[in-house]
Amino acid sequence: MAPLLEVKDLVKYFPTYSRGIFRKKIVGNVHAVDGISFSVNESEIVGLVGESGCGKTTTGKLILYLERPTKGEILFDGKNAIEIFENGSKEEKMELRRSMQMVFQNPYASLDPRMTVFDIISEPFKIHKHVPRNEWKERVYKLLELVGLEPYHAERYPHEFSGGQRQRICIARAIAVEPRFIIADEPVSSLDVSIRAQILKLIMDLQHRLGVSYLYISHDLSSVRQISQRVMVMYLGEIVEAAPTDELFDHSIHPYTRALISAVPIPDPKRKMNIILLPGEVPSAINPPSGCRFHPRCRYATSECKEEKPSFVEVDKDHYVSCHHYAEFA
Amino acid sequence: MNILEVEKLKTYFFTEAGVVKALDDISFSIPKGSTLGLVGESGSGKTVTAQSVLRIVPKPGKIVGGSIFFEGEDLLPKKEGEMRKFRGKKISLIFQDPTSSLNPLFTIGEQLGDIVVQHMKLKKSEAKEWVIKTLKLAKLPDPENAIHSYPHQFSGGMKQRICIARALLLSPKLLFADEPTTNLDVTIQAQIIALLKDLQRDLGMTLVMITHDMGIVADMCKWVVVLYAGNVMEIGPIDKIFEEPHPYTEALLKAIPRLDQTKELVFIPGNIPNLIDPPSGCKFHPRCQYAKEICKEKIPSLEDIGDGHFVSCHRWKELNNRG
């Protein structure tokens, strides 16, 4: 079966300008996303993890054409999405927009404070006209129920809700257009620990009930393990490792993935942490390191790593890694 | 011996909407030289506890009752002038957000040097040396040049190292670290945690880690205080907290995903209570799977159940077959 979403060699450079009031000169490029390829299957949750600045969010925005890709190809359901967003007819664009939605990180900023919950959730009906006016009320109530809220919540304003409830409203708005694919960008990181599990459950629940696929973007590896079927690890604009979830967490190969996993504190006092401390910090994406981008922080780095870019090879079934020395670590 | 003893502390915020009981009758103590975890979600009173101990509760908050003994001395009756001898020198604090707790208009050397000159009465050249020495302690690379830089020139992890150095300038005995790694990436978080562990050991400090991350607690702390909605739910040695937890702690541990295993997540229903109109009886009862009539009616007291483990729950004994 063909995947629902296919991303090929996606690139996004943000130009940086020299200082000056009158003349703007491009002096460099931030290599936010640099040639990534992956796919998402029908009703699958794919996790995208990485540290801040690695290009996770940009990847999400590129897929939805909220940012214009510099290069690359995005196929949604076999159709060329970039082509449609750039040159397609209005109908084609609307149809594509309906099938892909986004849930943002901060539910305190992504809901209009002057709209009631009813207006927020029914706004997509107004735009896409896929629900006749006399059915709006019923539909909104049904959506509220689906995300675990009550019908009487419809008349309220966002400020009357807690963070977890607001995120439920955001999810209700996203599924109001019956999308097939949702990009969830850190949907639980601004919520309290006791609330996070509720939202994670809701996301998984909707995957089963509605068959929605997700790209779950997060820096929290524990929640990624909980929720995803496949995981991709990003570092400085590139995917360094990708594998089915258990395979990735139990048999990681790339030194960066290993360090990342080792650094996550585990709530069990009996377990001794064996942290691989990475020296230094993530380098600037304006002039990324040559060869393997991780080499300045990698303890196994050789001269080959400095000079040559490793290719993304399949080392096991569905397990891809981009490292010159993968054979030694596998 | 305990370095700090908090007894029946009440800190209320007198807002226009009503009185918020941020800390409602909390008691705990911190053994000297240990690392204690102060755990809770937002609004549980973690930060207000640290602010109360330092007596820097922001308006409209006020400490309305209880006592705070630091090395046997009650801090609450002290005058402002006397408190200055404690703040920074004996008890210090690392703030949650390093970006907003450093002044963007002054160089690192200026803002850290100022503290040393004010409190230690050192000459400028001596102060500079002291600041560089302390920055080295916090493992900031190249401190000799760093003192001439402004906060925005550093990354988040480096700023946190500067904040840690600032908290250590006057060699405090007790250090509160308020969510010191919340805004940092995991690999940087690991660096900062390693640093705090080293400092606590090498300097013989007492460290209070304020956090909501049970993983960090399990990794760093010997003792744990669990707060919920301004009440202490339980206090105890780390092993006991994980083995025989209070229903709230138990629910929390089941609700957080773990990297080393996949399990069915059992979420806690409902929301964190509103502290202006908190639930009656045990504040956790509306969300507790074991709640009975008595939990609704009576506030449970903090009971000693042995091995230094204290639990505030009507049903704990029954649930753990100790009745």
Boltz contact constraints between the chains, C-beta under 6 A:
constraints:
  - contact:
      token1: [A, 51]
      token2: [B, 185]
      max_distance: 6.0
  - contact:
      token1: [A, 52]
      token2: [B, 185]
      max_distance: 6.0
  - contact:
      token1: [A, 162]
      token2: [B, 271]
      max_distance: 6.0
  - contact:
      token1: [A, 192]
      token2: [B, 41]
      max_distance: 6.0
  - contact:
      token1: [A, 192]
      token2: [B, 42]
      max_distance: 6.0
  - contact:
      token1: [A, 193]
      token2: [B, 41]
      max_distance: 6.0
  - contact:
      token1: [A, 193]
      token2: [B, 212]
      max_distance: 6.0
  - contact:
      token1: [A, 193]
      token2: [B, 256]
      max_distance: 6.0
  - contact:
      token1: [A, 194]
      token2: [B, 41]
      max_distance: 6.0
  - contact:
      token1: [A, 194]
      token2: [B, 252]
      max_distance: 6.0
  - contact:
      token1: [A, 194]
      token2: [B, 255]
      max_distance: 6.0
  - contact:
      token1: [A, 194]
      token2: [B, 268]
      max_distance: 6.0
  - contact:
      token1: [A, 197]
      token2: [B, 255]
      max_distance: 6.0
  - contact:
      token1: [A, 197]
      token2: [B, 265]
      max_distance: 6.0
  - contact:
      token1: [A, 197]
      token2: [B, 267]
      max_distance: 6.0
  - contact:
      token1: [A, 198]
      token2: [B, 267]
      max_distance: 6.0
  - contact:
      token1: [A, 201]
      token2: [B, 267]
      max_distance: 6.0
  - contact:
      token1: [A, 221]
      token2: [B, 259]
      max_distance: 6.0
  - contact:
      token1: [A, 222]
      token2: [B, 257]
      max_distance: 6.0
  - contact:
      token1: [A, 222]
      token2: [B, 258]
      max_distance: 6.0
  - contact:
      token1: [A, 222]
      token2: [B, 259]
      max_distance: 6.0
  - contact:
      token1: [A, 223]
      token2: [B, 257]
      max_distance: 6.0
  - contact:
      token1: [A, 225]
      token2: [B, 259]
      max_distance: 6.0
  - contact:
      token1: [A, 226]
      token2: [B, 257]
      max_distance: 6.0
  - contact:
      token1: [A, 263]
      token2: [B, 186]
      max_distance: 6.0
  - contact:
      token1: [A, 263]
      token2: [B, 187]
      max_distance: 6.0
  - contact:
      token1: [A, 263]
      token2: [B, 190]
      max_distance: 6.0
  - contact:
      token1: [A, 264]
      token2: [B, 186]
      max_distance: 6.0
  - contact:
      token1: [A, 264]
      token2: [B, 259]
      max_distance: 6.0
  - contact:
      token1: [A, 265]
      token2: [B, 215]
      max_distance: 6.0
  - contact:
      token1: [A, 265]
      token2: [B, 216]
      max_distance: 6.0
  - contact:
      token1: [A, 265]
      token2: [B, 219]
      max_distance: 6.0
  - contact:
      token1: [A, 266]
      token2: [B, 215]
      max_distance: 6.0
  - contact:
      token1: [A, 266]
      token2: [B, 260]
      max_distance: 6.0
  - contact:
      token1: [A, 267]
      token2: [B, 214]
      max_distance: 6.0
  - contact:
      token1: [A, 267]
      token2: [B, 215]
      max_distance: 6.0
  - contact:
      token1: [A, 267]
      token2: [B, 218]
      max_distance: 6.0
  - contact:
      token1: [A, 268]
      token2: [B, 218]
      max_distance: 6.0
  - contact:
      token1: [A, 269]
      token2: [B, 218]
      max_distance: 6.0
  - contact:
      token1: [A, 269]
      token2: [B, 238]
      max_distance: 6.0
  - contact:
      token1: [A, 269]
      token2: [B, 239]
      max_distance: 6.0
  - contact:
      token1: [A, 269]
      token2: [B, 242]
      max_distance: 6.0
  - contact:
      token1: [A, 273]
      token2: [B, 219]
      max_distance: 6.0
  - contact:
      token1: [A, 275]
      token2: [B, 190]
      max_distance: 6.0
  - contact:
      token1: [A, 277]
      token2: [B, 190]
      max_distance: 6.0
  - contact:
      token1: [A, 278]
      token2: [B, 187]
      max_distance: 6.0
  - contact:
      token1: [A, 281]
      token2: [B, 155]
      max_distance: 6.0
